[in-house]
Amino acid sequence: AAISSLKSERERERYLLARASKLLFLDVSRAFYLFLQLEKDLDNLDTLIGLSQGRIRELKERERLGKSRRSETLSVESQLEAIEAQRAQVKEDKNIVRELLSFLTGKDLLDVKLIDTAPEVEPSGSEQELLAKAGTRSELLALRKEVESKRQQVRFARGVFYPSAVFLGNYYTKR
């Protein structure tokens, strides 16, 4: 019973290692796609800054001609400052995510251009197919092995209380 309990524990540890590997992959992929999203946000904010600067030049020209008020120009300038602050925050977030990716992968990714070359993922299938696959998840298999191991340990513990037969020849009338 003790040997089979150890075997179940070993299998449980193997499944937990597989689960940890999958979780690490999930963390890396989330950080990678967050980085790509932040790059797109940064590009969009740069475009918005360029458009706002053009709008300010246009409003200043209209103000010079008397077709626009100073308050309109000031409003767009304050919006531009808010966009530039948002851009600085997104840039800092992008650096933090790059550091996180370097930590998770164990490689220096500060000078590496990150590009998504993965093909589109097809949907997993119907709900029934997903439920059928659920039984093979590594964390569930690890839990099953843990339960099996605990049952073996209980069997072993119960076995200690069972009578034992030894060939020593000692005879006790009372214990």
Salt bridges, closest charged atoms under 4 A:
GLU9 OE1 - ARG12 NH1 3.58
GLU11 OE1 - LYS145 NZ 2.70
GLU13 OE2 - ARG12 NH1 2.92
GLU39 OE2 - LYS94 NZ 3.79
ASP46 OD1 - ARG87 NE 2.32
GLU58 OE2 - ARG55 NH1 2.95
GLU61 OE2 - ARG64 NH2 2.54
GLU63 OE1 - ARG70 NH1 3.99
GLU77 OE2 - LYS60 NZ 3.62
GLU139 OE1 - ARG19 NE 3.24
GLU139 OE2 - ARG137 NH2 2.23
GLU146 OE1 - ARG12 NE 3.43
GLU148 OE1 - LYS145 NZ 3.51
